[in-house]
Amino acid sequence: MNILLLGSGGREHALAWKMSQSALCSQLFIAPGNAGTEACGTNVPIAVTDFDAIGKFCKDNNVEMVVVGPEEPLVKGIYDFFKADNALKHIAVIGPSREGAQLEGSKAFAKAFMQRYNIPTAAYREFDTENYEEGLVYLHAHATPIVLKADGLAAGKGVIICQNHVEAVAEFELMIQQSKFGDASKKVVVEDFLSGIELSVFVLTDGKSYVVLPEAKDYKRIGVGDKGLNTGGMGAVSPVAFADAPFMKKVIDRVVEPTIQGLKKEKITYKGFIFIGLIKVGDDPYVIEYNCRMGDPETEAVIPRLKNDLVELFKATDAQQLDTVSMETDPRKTVTVVAVSGGYPGEYEKGNRIDGLELLNEDDILVFHAGTKREDNDIVTNGGRVLAVTAFGESVKRASEKSKAILQIIEFDGMYYRTDIGYEFYES
């Protein structure tokens, strides 16, 4: 079948790499793609939110499946767009409906959903301009640290952990009264701070049943030792040592099952990925957030461990036959280390030539492109996060060493990467 994958990051390169291996994939198109995805299929210069152009391309190229990588087109309703068009509704769309995507598109929606189905999460209140003064009183009485979350999509930057009341009140005012995150912070969710260690759990659901993919842990801070500014993700490791069978049973029983059952009960159409951001507090899982798609850079660590045919999984998702699927996972560890442009996550340059990619030929090491593009015969930087190097190893430490060895071959001006991804699991 002909398949269209939407997106241009490392997540999409990893998905394209895996999908292109399937015997079910005749032609793979990636819109808009990057310099890495062109090795997996055909890049198409269409924006992920240009639904009319996407629909026309699907009609003109006999596309039978659309796989949606990023969250924005899902939150804006691309699934509903396809299903409302008689000429497009036969096409399988891997991603939730607009309503289902509200699990990520609205923090308030997600928190209320969790509350309805007794899914463990931090206690919270929500505020906007109408109850702003009440919010100020609430903040002054709240224990610190205090977590503030913009309700809507804020490009991964809408969560602020405030260490004192002065900071909390200042950020609260910036978000609601001065639109710090635009429309995304018209409403703000105020949460209790939970202390523990985080991990990401990935579920693929057809709306009735589901399968669980390998879990991962990502690293958001720019600096070694988890210091400095938050980023889109500096690396990831899979599996996660503390996510043993007893803990994962709690995750399934307390989080995954009630989430799927809640979607069914509310008749929310959902055929796609659910990313569950968890924190382990003591021995118990709590949900920090839902995303309506795979994470990045976790995808680059998780998908290489998946032995199943990804297109077969997507076909079963569309046909609501995931209950017939058995998951197979590579037992080895993967560590993904992300190389970023100098200055990221602040201002950074684009257009710097990347050298060394032609020297790579390791069987158990994968280089996924994120912010790259081709200019004539060169591959150049085109984003803050540029490349994600994933290595397999019998231990986390060995996989990490192999990733870093490859990054010593790759060069571009201002290149930076963390040298400690997976550090707390080096003995596993």
C-alpha positions in Angstrom: 0.0 0.0 0.0 1.0 3.7 -0.4 1.5 5.4 2.9 1.9 9.1 3.9 3.7 9.9 7.1 3.3 13.4 8.4 6.2 15.2 10.2 9.8 16.2 9.9 11.6 15.3 13.1 13.6 12.4 14.6 10.4 10.7 15.6 9.3 10.7 12.0 12.7 9.4 10.7 12.5 6.5 13.1 8.9 5.7 12.1 9.8 6.0 8.4 12.9 3.8 8.8 10.7 1.1 10.5 7.7 1.4 8.1 9.9 1.2 5.0 11.1 -2.3 6.1 7.5 -3.7 5.8 6.5 -5.8 2.8 3.1 -4.1 3.1 4.6 -0.7 2.2 4.7 -0.2 -1.5 5.5 3.5 -1.5 6.3 5.7 1.5 5.8 9.5 1.3 6.9 11.8 4.1 5.5 15.3 4.4 7.6 17.4 4.7 10.4 15.0 6.0 14.0 15.8 6.4 17.4 14.9 4.9 17.3 11.5 6.7 13.8 10.4 5.7 14.6 10.8 2.0 16.5 7.5 2.3 13.3 5.8 3.5 10.8 7.2 0.9 9.9 10.3 -1.0 9.8 13.7 0.8 6.8 15.9 -0.1 6.9 19.7 0.6 3.5 19.9 2.3 3.0 21.4 5.8 1.5 19.0 8.4 -1.5 21.4 9.0 -2.3 22.0 5.3 -5.2 19.5 5.3 -6.5 20.4 1.9 -3.1 19.9 0.3 -2.6 16.6 2.2 -6.1 15.4 1.1 -5.4 16.3 -2.5 -2.0 14.5 -2.4 -3.6 11.4 -1.0 -6.2 11.3 -3.8 -3.6 11.9 -6.5 -1.2 9.3 -5.2 -3.6 6.5 -4.2 -2.6 6.8 -0.5 -4.3 4.1 1.6 -2.9 5.0 5.0 -1.9 8.3 6.8 0.3 8.1 9.8 0.4 11.3 11.9 3.7 12.0 13.7 3.3 15.4 15.5 0.4 16.6 17.8 -0.7 19.8 16.0 -2.5 18.2 13.1 -4.2 15.8 15.5 -5.4 18.5 17.9 -6.6 20.5 14.8 -8.7 17.5 13.7 -7.0 15.8 10.7 -8.7 12.5 11.6 -12.1 14.2 11.4 -11.2 16.0 8.2 -10.5 12.7 6.4 -13.6 10.9 7.8 -15.8 13.8 6.8 -14.7 13.6 3.1 -16.3 10.9 1.0 -13.3 10.7 -1.2 -10.9 10.3 1.8 -12.9 8.5 4.5 -11.7 5.0 3.2 -8.1 6.0 4.1 -6.7 4.6 7.4 -5.6 7.5 9.6 -3.3 6.5 12.5 -4.1 9.0 15.1 -7.0 10.0 17.3 -10.0 12.1 16.5 -10.0 15.8 17.5 -11.8 14.9 20.7 -9.4 12.2 21.5 -6.4 14.5 20.9 -7.7 16.8 23.6 -5.9 14.4 26.0 -2.9 16.4 24.9 -4.5 19.5 23.5 -6.0 20.5 26.8 -4.4 19.9 30.2 -7.7 20.7 31.9 -9.5 18.1 29.7 -6.9 15.5 30.5 -7.0 16.2 34.3 -10.8 16.0 34.4 -10.7 12.7 32.4 -8.2 11.2 34.9 -10.4 12.4 37.8 -13.5 10.8 36.3 -11.8 7.4 36.0 -9.7 7.5 39.2 -6.4 7.5 37.3 -3.7 8.5 39.8 -2.4 12.1 39.1 -1.4 15.2 41.1 -4.2 17.2 42.7 -5.0 20.3 40.7 -7.2 23.4 40.1 -7.7 25.3 36.9 -7.9 29.1 36.5 -8.5 31.7 33.8 -9.3 35.4 33.7 -12.7 34.9 35.3 -11.4 33.4 38.5 -7.9 34.9 38.3 -8.1 36.6 41.8 -9.2 33.3 43.3 -6.2 31.8 41.7 -3.9 34.3 43.4 -5.3 33.4 46.8 -4.9 29.7 46.0 -1.3 30.1 45.0 -0.4 32.0 48.1 -1.8 29.2 50.3 -0.3 26.4 48.2 2.7 24.4 49.3 5.9 24.9 47.3 7.1 23.9 44.7 4.1 24.7 42.6 3.6 23.4 39.1 1.9 25.7 36.5 0.8 24.3 33.2 -0.6 26.2 30.2 -3.8 24.4 29.2 -3.2 24.3 25.5 -0.3 23.3 23.2 2.8 25.4 23.9 5.5 23.6 21.9 6.7 21.7 25.0 7.4 24.9 26.9 4.1 25.4 28.8 5.1 23.8 32.1 6.8 25.8 34.8 7.9 24.5 38.2 8.0 27.4 40.7 10.1 27.1 43.8 8.4 29.9 45.8 5.2 31.9 45.9 6.7 35.1 44.4 7.8 33.2 41.3 4.5 31.4 41.1 2.4 34.6 41.2 4.6 36.3 38.7 4.4 33.4 36.2 0.7 33.0 36.8 0.2 36.7 35.8 2.5 36.3 32.8 0.6 33.3 31.5 -3.0 34.5 32.0 -2.8 38.3 31.9 0.0 38.7 29.4 -0.4 35.6 27.3 3.1 34.3 27.8 2.2 31.2 25.8 -0.4 32.9 23.6 -3.8 31.3 23.6 -2.4 28.2 25.2 -2.2 29.9 28.6 -5.6 31.6 28.6 -6.3 28.8 31.1 -3.7 27.5 33.6 -3.7 24.3 35.5 -2.1 24.5 38.9 -0.8 21.2 40.2 0.8 19.8 43.3 4.5 19.0 42.7 5.3 15.2 42.7 8.8 14.0 43.6 10.1 10.9 42.0 11.6 9.5 38.8 9.9 9.8 35.4 9.3 7.4 32.6 7.3 7.2 29.4 4.9 4.4 28.5 3.6 4.0 25.0 0.3 2.4 24.1 -1.1 1.8 20.6 -4.9 1.4 20.8 -7.6 0.7 18.2 -10.3 2.1 20.5 -11.3 -1.3 21.9 -8.0 -3.1 22.7 -4.4 -2.1 22.9 -0.8 -3.2 22.9 2.0 -1.7 25.0 5.3 -0.8 23.4 8.7 -0.7 25.2 8.9 2.0 27.8 11.6 4.7 27.8 13.0 7.5 29.9 13.9 10.8 28.3 16.2 13.6 29.5 14.8 17.1 29.1 17.5 19.4 30.7 20.2 20.8 28.4 23.1 20.2 30.8 24.9 17.2 32.2 23.5 16.0 35.5 20.0 17.2 34.5 21.0 20.9 34.9 19.9 24.0 33.0 17.0 24.8 30.7 14.3 22.4 29.6 14.5 21.3 26.0 12.5 19.1 23.6 14.6 16.2 24.8 18.4 15.5 24.8 18.2 11.7 24.8 16.4 8.6 25.9 17.0 5.1 27.2 14.9 1.9 26.8 14.1 -0.2 28.7 13.9 1.5 32.1 15.4 -0.6 34.9 12.9 0.3 37.6 9.9 -0.5 35.4 9.9 -4.1 36.4 6.9 -6.5 36.1 5.2 -5.6 39.4 5.5 -1.8 38.7 4.3 -2.3 35.1 1.3 -4.3 36.3 0.3 -1.3 38.4 0.7 0.9 35.3 -1.6 -1.4 33.3 -4.2 -1.8 36.1 -4.3 1.7 37.4 -3.5 3.8 34.3 -3.7 2.0 30.9 -6.9 0.0 31.4 -8.9 2.8 32.9 -7.7 5.2 30.1 -8.9 2.8 27.4 -12.1 2.0 29.2 -12.8 5.7 29.7 -12.3 6.4 26.0 -14.7 3.6 25.2 -17.3 4.7 27.7 -17.3 8.3 26.4 -17.4 7.0 22.8 -14.2 8.9 21.9 -12.8 7.7 18.6 -9.1 6.8 19.1 -7.0 4.8 16.7 -3.4 5.6 17.5 -0.7 6.2 20.1 -1.2 7.3 23.6 2.0 8.5 25.3 1.6 8.3 29.1 4.1 10.5 30.9 4.5 8.9 34.4 6.3 9.6 37.6 7.2 6.8 40.1 6.4 8.1 43.6 7.5 5.5 46.1 6.4 2.4 44.3 3.4 3.8 42.6 2.8 5.4 39.2 1.2 8.8 38.8 0.3 10.4 35.4 2.0 13.7 34.7 0.5 14.1 31.2 -0.9 12.4 28.2 0.3 13.0 24.6 -1.7 11.9 21.6 1.4 10.7 19.7 4.8 9.1 20.2 7.4 11.1 22.1 10.6 12.5 20.6 13.4 11.4 21.3 11.9 8.4 23.0 10.6 7.1 19.6 14.2 6.8 18.4 15.0 4.5 21.4 11.7 2.5 21.4 11.0 1.8 17.7 14.4 0.1 17.0 13.6 -2.4 19.8 10.3 -3.3 18.2 10.4 -6.6 16.3 6.9 -6.4 15.0 6.1 -5.1 11.5 4.9 -1.6 12.2 2.7 -1.4 9.2 1.0 -4.6 10.3 0.4 -3.0 13.7 -1.1 0.0 12.0 -3.4 -2.1 9.8 -4.6 -4.0 12.9 -5.2 -0.6 14.6 -7.4 0.6 11.7 -9.3 -2.7 11.6 -9.7 -2.8 15.4 -7.9 -6.1 15.6 -5.1 -5.3 18.0 -6.4 -8.1 20.3 -5.0 -10.6 17.8 -1.4 -9.1 18.0 1.5 -10.4 20.0 4.3 -7.9 20.7 7.9 -8.9 20.2 10.8 -6.8 21.6 14.5 -6.9 21.3 15.9 -7.6 24.8 18.9 -5.4 24.3 19.2 -1.8 25.7 19.0 1.2 23.5 20.5 4.6 24.3 19.7 7.7 22.1 21.9 10.8 22.4 20.7 14.0 20.7 23.1 16.4 19.0 21.8 20.0 19.1 22.8 23.3 17.6 24.9 25.7 19.7 22.7 28.0 21.7 19.7 25.6 21.8 17.1 25.8 23.4 17.7 29.6 23.0 18.7 31.2 19.7 20.8 29.1 17.3 22.1 29.1 13.8 20.8 27.1 10.9 22.5 26.1 7.7 25.8 24.6 9.1 27.2 21.7 7.1 27.2 18.3 8.8 30.3 16.2 8.2 31.0 12.6 9.0 27.7 11.0 8.2 29.2 9.2 5.2 31.7 7.4 7.5 29.0 5.6 9.5 28.4 1.9 8.8 27.8 0.2 12.2 25.1 -2.5 12.2 23.8 -1.8 15.7 23.9 2.0 15.5 21.3 4.2 13.9 21.5 7.9 13.1 18.1 9.5 12.9 17.8 13.0 11.4 15.7 15.7 13.2 16.5 19.3 12.2 18.3 18.7 8.9 17.8 19.5 5.2 19.7 18.9 2.0 21.3 21.8 0.2 22.8 20.7 -3.1 25.2 17.9 -2.1 25.5 18.9 1.5 23.3 18.0 4.5 22.9 21.1 6.8 21.4 21.9 10.2 17.8 23.1 10.1 16.7 23.1 13.7 17.7 23.1 17.4 17.8 19.3 17.7 19.7 18.1 14.7 20.5 14.4 15.0 19.6 11.5 17.3 22.1 8.6 17.5 20.7 5.3 18.8 22.9 2.4 19.8 22.1 -1.1 21.0 24.1 -2.6 23.9 23.9 -5.4 26.4 24.1 -2.7 29.1 23.0 0.9 29.2 26.6 2.0 29.7 27.8 0.1 26.6 25.0 1.5 24.4 25.7 5.0 25.7 29.5 4.6 24.9 28.7 3.5 21.4 26.3 6.4 20.8 29.0 8.9 22.0 31.7 7.2 19.8 29.6 7.9 16.7 29.0 11.5 17.8 32.7 12.0 17.9 32.8 11.2 14.2 30.0 13.7 13.3 30.8 17.4 13.1 28.9 20.7 12.6 29.6 24.2 13.9 28.3 24.6 17.5 27.4 20.9 17.9 26.6 19.9 21.5 25.3 16.8 23.2 25.0 15.5 26.7 27.6 12.9 27.7 25.6 11.3 30.5 22.3 10.0 28.9 21.2 7.0 30.9 23.8 7.7 33.6 21.6 6.5 36.5 21.1 3.1 34.8 24.8 2.4 33.9 24.8 -0.7 36.1 21.8 -2.2 34.2 
